[in-house]
């Protein structure tokens, strides 16, 4: 995005990333509406129970959804949560082998389940519904292998809390658009929440449609800018004259 400054100096319209928060908030509202027209409305409704969501999201790290689901199903084949905690770690790693980095995920999953089991609510995570958001995020991110993306996803998807999970697709697209400056995924959570409305259905819909757009169009390498419905307001499309390069985090 090094061409941004010369473009502004040349007297052209300001890039999105240089605009004030209110204008970048409007851009994201336009993105949400444009992606809805492309992919459809996505009502906020839990797709699976909270503990399933939590463990599956840990498994999903650097893993496609098919392998994530296969790993989860084989993991549950070991038995209930107590049985998974008690199983040899090697057996858990073998069960989740279709997820990337199973040797590191297996002990984290077992320790996460043990900590949840030993907490006052046991395997029921519904107390997260009533905790202040800051405390709910801290409780979840204190678990091994649970980062802010995973914690935010559980809180938004299962409990309709006004948080915004930033995965690699959301991070890549919002940076290319200029909705946020280039920064790490952790910082992007805060930067995007600053310009997004605290409205869980809005947050859910833009998240899932950005995910789909990243998978199908605004890909890591060779983005399909010619068919992208967001290109008319995309900083990267302007800066690179329609030839957006591969993403470098």
Secondary structure as GFF3:
##gff-version 3
##sequence-region A 1 249
A	DSSP	alpha_helix	4	9	.	.	.	ID=ss1
A	DSSP	three_ten_helix	16	18	.	.	.	ID=ss2
A	DSSP	alpha_helix	21	39	.	.	.	ID=ss3
A	DSSP	alpha_helix	50	60	.	.	.	ID=ss4
A	DSSP	alpha_helix	65	76	.	.	.	ID=ss5
A	DSSP	alpha_helix	81	86	.	.	.	ID=ss6
A	DSSP	alpha_helix	89	95	.	.	.	ID=ss7
A	DSSP	alpha_helix	102	118	.	.	.	ID=ss8
A	DSSP	three_ten_helix	126	129	.	.	.	ID=ss9
A	DSSP	alpha_helix	133	141	.	.	.	ID=ss10
A	DSSP	alpha_helix	148	159	.	.	.	ID=ss11
A	DSSP	alpha_helix	168	177	.	.	.	ID=ss12
A	DSSP	alpha_helix	185	195	.	.	.	ID=ss13
A	DSSP	alpha_helix	200	216	.	.	.	ID=ss14
A	DSSP	three_ten_helix	225	227	.	.	.	ID=ss15
A	DSSP	three_ten_helix	231	233	.	.	.	ID=ss16
A	DSSP	alpha_helix	235	239	.	.	.	ID=ss17
###
